[in-house]
């Protein structure tokens, strides 16, 4: 779980989290894991993903919602009422960071936009997450599947003779959440230097286009759009899924030395001297013939045998694991990829993927399961000045009133 009594890397940072679904909540959970006090401000109906069931966890909560909302507090603020809007505004004005992913114009309508809040709190870092930016694409709904389609990812995912395929998880939302996290931390670092906050804008489309890396750069450089290659790589071979006698495995040869070793493992050393396969460029040009030769050799042994033989000679190879097998594989390598989150106040427990960022001095902490809707309403109130007072989170030192984000 981590040491919940010691300060985290972001202890003292308060986040007013107006975001919903995945990209924003993922970014704010990452902040919360390292000690930020994240107040999730929800409508009376709650985050949409609360209703995205099945499956549910041991607490009867949507596993989708739970995956990106641990370590937060939930406060219900109905922005359509004067009381709810005043509470939300007071929390936002006394925060260090605001994160929102409403359609452009919504936060302005409620007086919760960056300009209004930063006028009251010049040190505020204000992060907006959109699907397609704040200009001509402002009215477009930013759903991950839609962005995978219009952003080109589906055009390069799947086999040549099948329809375009989406990635099996909302990877664009995750990429965007990580970009939001980076932008927020950069802005906080700049605030340390100047005392002034700024706006952070990220959107799903440019996050995807940047994440296409070599596929995007090749398109821009050559004007030729890459095509679907199934599990093959456009620039490396052999680098794909193959069939052993019992199950599939991946071989990811990255250079000629590795290929020669791999050919020896297959007891086909002549492949490395064949002019069709002697260099990576020639292997890419003759990938179909190479694939046939490799599958023929691999079919006489088990995947475990070939993976072990490749590991012994430094050839990258591995099983095509299920998600459950992947966690077991991580454990076999001594990687702790699972976090058990125990809520001391309620006794609830959640088992989730651990935060992948490992800091030696101030590691991620798991002190609170994803909250029930409005679970912490009583912990946030307005004092006599109309500003937000927030009760201390379990395992932290009491703030004794207002924490202002303004240096």
Secondary structure, 3 states (H helix, E strand, C coil): CCCCCCCCCCCCCEEEECCCCCHHHHHHHHHHHCCCEEEEEECCCCCHHHHCCCCECCCCCEHHHHHCCCCEEEEECCCCCHHHHHHHHHHHHCCCEEEECCCCCHHHHCCCCHHHHHHHCCCCEEEEEECCCCCCCCCCCCCHHHHHHHCCCHHHCCCCCCCCCCCCCCHHHHHHHHHHHHHHHHHHHHHHHHCCCCEEEEEHHHHHHHHCHHHHHHHHHHCCCCCCCCCCCCCCCCEEEEECCCCEEEEECCCHHHHHHHHHHCCCHHHHHCCCCCCHHHHHHCHHHHHHHHHHHHCCCCHHHHHHHHHHHCCCEEECCCHHHHHHHHHHCCCCCEEEEECCCCCCEEEEECCCCCCCCCCCCCCCCCCCCCCCHHHEEECCCCCEEECCCCCCCCCCCCCCCCC
